[in-house]
């Protein structure tokens, strides 16, 4: 029996953006908020241009967003979400 056949990898065939900034089509988030039930404020910690947040607002949600770089969404809080989460976990463990 032979091993698996090697296939050409086709993911990430484009040049990677410095801060991993990729934009999903707006229809994806519009459909998400039309089909799924959410409660409360929608927070996007990697909001970029605000595509997801704009869709959430259109469906009546209040929104907040942040990113490592301000890419122009009007409410962007510039912060590194992953670093904040790491610090929160470390601080939480220290209390116990």
Backbone as JSON, one array per atom type, in Angstrom:
{
  "sequence": "XXXXXXXXXXXXXXXXXXXXXXXXXXXXXXXXXXXXXXXXXXXXXXXXXXXXXXXXXXXXXXXXXXXXXXXXXXXXXXXXXXXXXXXXXXXXXXXX",
  "N": [[0.85, -1.19, 0.0], [0.51, 2.22, -0.76], [1.54, 5.51, 0.41], [-0.23, 8.63, 1.16], [-1.14, 10.73, -1.62], [0.75, 13.46, -2.59], [-0.4, 16.79, -2.63], [-0.58, 19.97, -4.22], [-0.36, 22.79, -2.18], [-2.84, 25.17, -1.8], [-3.68, 27.16, -0.21], [-3.36, 30.42, 1.22], [-2.18, 31.71, -1.01], [-1.85, 34.25, -1.74], [-0.11, 37.33, -1.13], [0.8, 37.77, 2.21], [-0.72, 39.98, 4.48], [0.65, 42.54, 6.52], [-0.4, 42.78, 9.2], [-2.1, 40.64, 9.23], [-4.57, 41.26, 7.98], [-7.57, 40.66, 6.63], [-10.42, 40.79, 4.56], [-13.71, 39.87, 4.79], [-16.43, 39.07, 2.56], [-19.22, 41.31, 2.57], [-21.77, 40.16, 2.46], [-21.6, 37.81, 3.9], [-21.56, 38.44, 6.7], [-23.94, 39.88, 6.83], [-25.81, 37.89, 6.29], [-25.3, 36.17, 8.45], [-26.26, 37.67, 10.7], [-28.91, 37.83, 10.02], [-29.79, 35.24, 10.15], [-28.93, 33.94, 12.54], [-29.43, 33.96, 16.12], [-28.64, 36.54, 18.28], [-27.75, 38.03, 21.38], [-27.62, 41.07, 23.08], [-24.8, 43.36, 23.02], [-22.71, 43.48, 20.14], [-19.4, 42.63, 19.79], [-16.49, 43.08, 18.02], [-13.34, 42.07, 18.02], [-11.39, 42.26, 16.12], [-11.9, 44.24, 14.08], [-11.26, 45.67, 11.73], [-12.25, 47.2, 8.77], [-14.79, 47.38, 9.68], [-16.81, 45.78, 8.67], [-18.34, 43.53, 9.64], [-19.46, 44.71, 11.9], [-20.98, 46.79, 10.81], [-22.96, 45.32, 9.51], [-24.17, 44.15, 11.73], [-25.16, 46.41, 13.04], [-27.04, 47.22, 11.14], [-28.96, 45.34, 11.55], [-29.93, 46.12, 13.94], [-28.39, 45.92, 16.27], [-26.33, 47.06, 19.03], [-22.92, 48.03, 18.85], [-19.39, 47.34, 19.3], [-15.91, 47.75, 18.64], [-12.53, 46.76, 17.95], [-9.05, 46.84, 16.98], [-5.69, 45.98, 15.96], [-4.68, 47.94, 14.42], [-5.9, 51.07, 13.37], [-8.24, 51.05, 11.0], [-10.14, 52.63, 9.99], [-12.84, 52.23, 10.75], [-15.4, 53.87, 12.45], [-15.59, 53.58, 15.29], [-13.31, 52.36, 16.3], [-11.26, 50.88, 18.73], [-7.96, 50.98, 19.36], [-6.1, 48.24, 19.95], [-4.42, 45.26, 21.02], [-6.01, 42.45, 20.83], [-5.35, 39.73, 21.36], [-3.13, 39.96, 23.09], [-4.34, 41.27, 25.25], [-6.21, 39.32, 26.06], [-4.44, 37.3, 26.85], [-3.16, 38.54, 29.04], [-5.37, 38.83, 30.71], [-6.01, 36.15, 31.29], [-3.67, 35.35, 32.62], [-3.72, 37.1, 34.83], [-6.15, 36.29, 35.98], [-5.57, 33.66, 36.76], [-3.68, 34.15, 38.67], [-5.11, 35.03, 40.84], [-6.23, 32.82, 42.09]],
  "CA": [[0.0, 0.0, 0.0], [1.28, 3.44, -0.88], [1.11, 6.62, 1.25], [-1.1, 9.61, 0.5], [-0.59, 11.46, -2.76], [1.01, 14.87, -2.25], [-1.11, 17.77, -3.44], [-0.11, 21.34, -4.09], [-1.09, 23.59, -1.21], [-3.38, 26.35, -2.46], [-4.09, 28.19, 0.76], [-2.41, 31.53, 1.37], [-1.42, 31.9, -2.24], [-1.66, 35.68, -1.9], [0.87, 37.91, -0.22], [0.21, 38.0, 3.53], [-0.74, 41.36, 4.94], [1.52, 42.7, 7.69], [-1.11, 42.5, 10.45], [-3.1, 39.6, 8.95], [-5.85, 41.93, 7.71], [-8.3, 40.1, 5.5], [-11.79, 41.3, 4.61], [-14.73, 38.94, 4.3], [-17.5, 39.75, 1.83], [-20.26, 41.82, 3.46], [-22.94, 39.28, 2.48], [-21.42, 36.78, 4.93], [-22.02, 38.92, 8.0], [-25.37, 40.21, 6.73], [-26.55, 36.62, 6.41], [-25.13, 35.7, 9.82], [-27.16, 38.38, 11.61], [-30.29, 37.55, 9.62], [-30.14, 33.84, 10.42], [-28.6, 33.49, 13.89], [-29.92, 34.81, 17.2], [-27.63, 37.11, 19.16], [-28.31, 38.83, 22.46], [-26.7, 42.07, 23.61], [-23.88, 44.11, 22.16], [-21.78, 42.7, 19.31], [-18.04, 43.14, 19.87], [-15.57, 42.47, 17.07], [-12.01, 42.46, 18.46], [-10.54, 42.4, 14.93], [-12.96, 44.81, 13.25], [-10.81, 46.18, 10.44], [-13.06, 48.27, 8.19], [-16.1, 47.38, 10.34], [-17.79, 45.07, 7.84], [-19.23, 42.75, 10.49], [-20.18, 45.63, 12.78], [-21.99, 47.5, 10.0], [-24.06, 44.38, 9.32], [-24.85, 44.01, 13.02], [-25.92, 47.65, 13.24], [-28.17, 47.22, 10.22], [-29.96, 44.45, 12.14], [-30.41, 46.72, 15.17], [-27.52, 45.67, 17.42], [-25.29, 48.02, 19.38], [-21.66, 47.39, 18.48], [-18.09, 47.88, 19.67], [-14.88, 47.07, 17.87], [-11.13, 47.14, 18.1], [-8.1, 46.19, 16.08], [-4.31, 46.38, 16.24], [-4.46, 49.13, 13.59], [-7.15, 51.75, 13.03], [-8.45, 50.96, 9.56], [-11.15, 53.59, 9.57], [-14.18, 52.11, 11.31], [-15.56, 55.04, 13.32], [-15.5, 53.32, 16.73], [-12.19, 51.47, 16.58], [-10.35, 51.0, 19.86], [-6.71, 50.35, 18.93], [-5.6, 47.35, 21.0], [-4.08, 43.91, 20.6], [-6.95, 41.56, 21.5], [-4.68, 38.52, 21.86], [-2.32, 40.33, 24.26], [-5.26, 41.55, 26.35], [-6.74, 38.04, 26.52], [-3.36, 36.62, 27.55], [-3.0, 39.19, 30.34], [-6.55, 38.52, 31.51], [-5.86, 34.78, 31.76], [-2.59, 35.31, 33.6], [-4.22, 37.77, 36.01], [-7.19, 35.44, 36.57], [-4.92, 32.51, 37.42], [-2.92, 34.62, 39.83], [-6.04, 35.25, 41.95], [-6.66, 31.57, 42.71]],
  "C": [[0.88, 1.24, 0.0], [0.71, 4.51, 0.04], [0.23, 7.59, 0.48], [-0.37, 10.33, -0.64], [-0.43, 12.92, -2.35], [0.24, 15.76, -3.21], [-0.51, 19.15, -3.2], [-0.98, 22.08, -3.1], [-1.54, 24.88, -1.89], [-3.89, 27.4, -1.48], [-2.98, 29.22, 0.89], [-1.54, 31.7, 0.14], [-1.23, 33.38, -2.54], [-0.6, 36.16, -0.91], [0.19, 38.2, 1.12], [0.34, 39.46, 3.92], [-0.01, 41.44, 6.27], [0.82, 42.33, 9.0], [-2.24, 41.49, 10.25], [-4.48, 40.19, 8.74], [-6.47, 41.37, 6.45], [-9.76, 40.5, 5.65], [-12.73, 40.27, 3.99], [-15.77, 39.72, 3.5], [-18.63, 40.15, 2.78], [-21.47, 40.9, 3.52], [-22.82, 38.22, 3.56], [-21.95, 37.25, 6.28], [-23.49, 39.36, 7.95], [-26.2, 38.96, 6.94], [-26.46, 36.07, 7.83], [-26.15, 36.35, 10.75], [-28.63, 38.21, 11.23], [-30.73, 36.16, 10.07], [-29.92, 33.38, 11.86], [-29.12, 34.47, 14.93], [-28.76, 35.25, 18.08], [-28.34, 37.95, 20.21], [-27.24, 39.81, 22.92], [-25.86, 42.73, 22.54], [-22.97, 43.16, 21.38], [-20.42, 43.38, 19.38], [-17.16, 42.38, 18.9], [-14.16, 42.93, 17.43], [-11.01, 42.64, 17.32], [-11.38, 43.04, 13.83], [-12.51, 45.37, 11.91], [-11.62, 47.37, 9.96], [-14.45, 48.34, 8.82], [-17.18, 46.64, 9.58], [-18.81, 44.3, 8.68], [-20.07, 43.68, 11.36], [-21.25, 46.41, 12.03], [-23.2, 46.6, 9.77], [-24.86, 44.2, 10.6], [-25.7, 45.24, 13.31], [-27.17, 47.68, 12.36], [-29.3, 46.32, 10.73], [-30.41, 44.93, 13.52], [-29.56, 46.5, 16.41], [-26.67, 46.89, 17.74], [-23.97, 47.28, 19.2], [-20.46, 48.09, 19.11], [-17.04, 47.12, 18.87], [-13.5, 47.61, 18.14], [-10.27, 46.42, 17.08], [-6.7, 46.67, 16.44], [-3.93, 47.64, 15.48], [-5.83, 49.77, 13.32], [-7.28, 51.78, 11.51], [-9.63, 51.79, 9.1], [-12.55, 53.37, 10.1], [-14.31, 53.13, 12.42], [-15.36, 54.78, 14.81], [-14.31, 52.49, 17.15], [-11.43, 51.86, 17.84], [-9.08, 50.28, 19.44], [-6.14, 49.57, 20.11], [-5.3, 45.99, 20.39], [-4.93, 42.94, 21.42], [-6.25, 40.34, 22.1], [-3.82, 38.83, 23.08], [-3.2, 40.6, 25.46], [-5.81, 40.25, 26.92], [-5.69, 37.27, 27.31], [-3.17, 37.22, 28.95], [-4.17, 38.89, 31.26], [-6.44, 37.12, 32.09], [-4.79, 34.68, 32.83], [-3.04, 35.96, 34.9], [-5.26, 36.93, 36.72], [-6.57, 34.27, 37.32], [-4.21, 32.96, 38.69], [-3.82, 34.81, 41.03], [-6.37, 33.97, 42.7], [-5.56, 30.91, 43.49]]
}
